[in-house]
């Protein structure tokens, strides 16, 4: 079971980083989150919300990471147009 979760995570991360499929996966994830059809239906207390919460967390985490990497590349190449330096705060 743990190997299946790791495989899904690796696939999801790699697909999000592929610009050809990124928006398709983002839209598909949002549709899955709002759809009543789930792996674990939402009418089951707690269990039904866990899969949605994990998938939403994974989506936000990976998109944030992609955005930070893009900003760091712009900062290193000197093409940043902001007057303020770009900083990252670790939580």
ROKEPA-36360 format. One line per 2 residues: number of its first residue (from 0); their letters; for each residue x negated, y negated, z negated of C-alpha. Coordinates in nm, 3 decimals. Each point is the difference from the previous one (the first is absolute). Example, Ala and Ser with C-alpha at 12.3 -4.5 7.8 and 13.67 -1.06 7.14 Angstrom:
<rs>
0) as) -1.230:0.450:-0.780 ~ -0.137:-0.344:0.066
</rs>
This chain:
<rs>
0) xx) 0.000:0.000:0.000 ~ -0.279:-0.242:-0.091
2) xx) -0.171:0.071:0.334 ~ 0.321:-0.088:0.187
4) xx) 0.021:-0.334:-0.180 ~ -0.365:-0.075:0.079
6) xx) 0.052:0.094:0.364 ~ 0.306:-0.226:0.024
8) xx) -0.190:-0.288:-0.160 ~ -0.294:0.038:0.240
10) xx) 0.233:0.019:0.301 ~ 0.201:-0.303:-0.114
12) xx) -0.314:-0.207:-0.063 ~ -0.156:0.094:0.335
14) xx) 0.321:-0.072:0.189 ~ 0.040:-0.341:-0.164
16) xx) -0.355:-0.091:0.098 ~ 0.072:0.088:0.363
18) xx) 0.138:-0.322:0.146 ~ 0.192:0.190:0.266
20) xx) 0.222:0.175:-0.258 ~ -0.012:-0.242:-0.295
22) xx) 0.330:-0.181:0.058 ~ 0.177:0.321:0.091
24) xx) -0.103:0.152:-0.332 ~ 0.088:-0.315:-0.196
26) xx) 0.348:-0.016:0.155 ~ 0.048:0.375:-0.048
28) xx) -0.098:-0.029:-0.365 ~ 0.243:-0.286:-0.058
30) xx) 0.280:0.194:0.170 ~ -0.078:0.302:-0.220
32) xx) 0.010:-0.218:-0.312 ~ 0.343:-0.149:0.078
34) xx) 0.148:0.318:0.149 ~ 0.220:0.220:-0.217
36) xx) -0.169:0.306:0.154 ~ -0.311:0.080:-0.204
38) xx) -0.216:0.294:-0.100 ~ 0.135:-0.053:-0.352
40) xx) 0.344:-0.167:0.022 ~ 0.038:-0.324:-0.193
42) xx) 0.313:0.117:-0.184 ~ -0.226:0.223:-0.212
44) xx) -0.114:-0.221:-0.287 ~ -0.375:-0.070:-0.016
46) xx) -0.098:0.284:0.237 ~ 0.177:-0.168:0.291
48) xx) -0.175:-0.328:-0.065 ~ -0.351:0.142:-0.043
50) xx) -0.056:0.086:0.368 ~ 0.120:-0.345:0.108
52) xx) -0.216:-0.171:-0.261 ~ -0.309:0.195:0.096
54) xx) 0.048:-0.063:0.370 ~ 0.063:-0.373:-0.054
56) xx) -0.310:-0.021:-0.220 ~ -0.208:0.180:0.262
58) xx) 0.123:-0.234:0.275 ~ -0.067:-0.319:-0.197
60) xx) -0.340:0.123:-0.120 ~ -0.123:0.094:0.346
62) xx) 0.132:-0.316:0.169 ~ -0.165:-0.210:-0.272
64) xx) -0.329:0.183:0.053 ~ 0.018:-0.057:0.376
66) xx) 0.072:-0.371:-0.053 ~ -0.290:-0.039:-0.245
68) xx) -0.239:0.175:0.239 ~ 0.115:-0.230:0.282
70) xx) -0.049:-0.311:-0.216 ~ -0.345:0.117:-0.109
72) xx) -0.101:0.055:0.363 ~ 0.118:-0.351:0.090
74) xx) -0.190:-0.142:-0.295 ~ -0.321:0.182:0.097
76) xx) 0.025:-0.108:0.363 ~ 0.060:-0.361:-0.101
78) xx) 0.332:-0.036:0.182 ~ 0.205:-0.070:-0.311
80) xx) 0.189:-0.327:0.036 ~ 0.091:-0.041:-0.365
82) xx) -0.171:-0.271:-0.205 ~ 0.001:0.224:-0.306
84) xx) -0.221:0.309:-0.010 ~ 0.181:0.333:0.010
86) xx) -0.022:0.180:-0.331 ~ 0.118:0.337:-0.119
88) xx) 0.124:0.057:-0.352 ~ -0.018:0.352:-0.136
90) x) 0.285:0.097:-0.227
</rs>
